[in-house]
Amino acid sequence: MAKQSIRKELKVSAIENGTVIDHIPPKSLFQVIRILNLDQIDHQVLFGTNLDSQKYGKKGIIKVGNKYFESEEINKIALVAPTATLIVIKDYTVVYKSKVEIPDRINRIVKCFNPNCITNHQDIPTLFYVLDKEDLKLRCHYCEKTTKKDDIRFV
């Protein structure tokens, strides 16, 4: 009887044009999908979670065809997946690769958790200063309340 070979990898087709978000912490993968509204786009979206990673042990990855992210979207990724890497693909070739970085200021993408903050009562765009990039703490420009990582809500 012939010995059957066991397939240990699943190959996913390359994307012609678009963006790969690699090195996402597995616990953050679905949050990244949600905050980028990837469940509502008409382009190909492939994702994997708890994949083996030499650098991090386990990781998540998202491939999005025909989509390039704006700076506000990249800042959202950085806030929930600070280890992520963005890879821009054009004509099946990597044209740009970079690690996401948490900026010093966060504009318009995070809600202030303080119910009395003016940004929750008037049409004023939010503005936060990043106090701690490791443990992620943001201070509201208007009410000066500090928002911790677990309390961050996106606009």
HUVENGI-V975430 format. One record per helix or strand of 2 or more residues. SS is the DSSP state (alpha for helix, beta for strand). FROM is the first residue (numbers start at 1). LEN is the number of residues. If there is no record, write none. Layout:
SS FROM LEN
SS FROM LEN
//
This chain:
beta 18 7
alpha 26 10
alpha 38 3
beta 45 9
beta 57 9
alpha 71 10
beta 85 6
beta 93 7
beta 105 3
beta 110 2
alpha 118 3
beta 127 6
beta 137 4
beta 146 3
alpha 149 3
beta 153 2
//
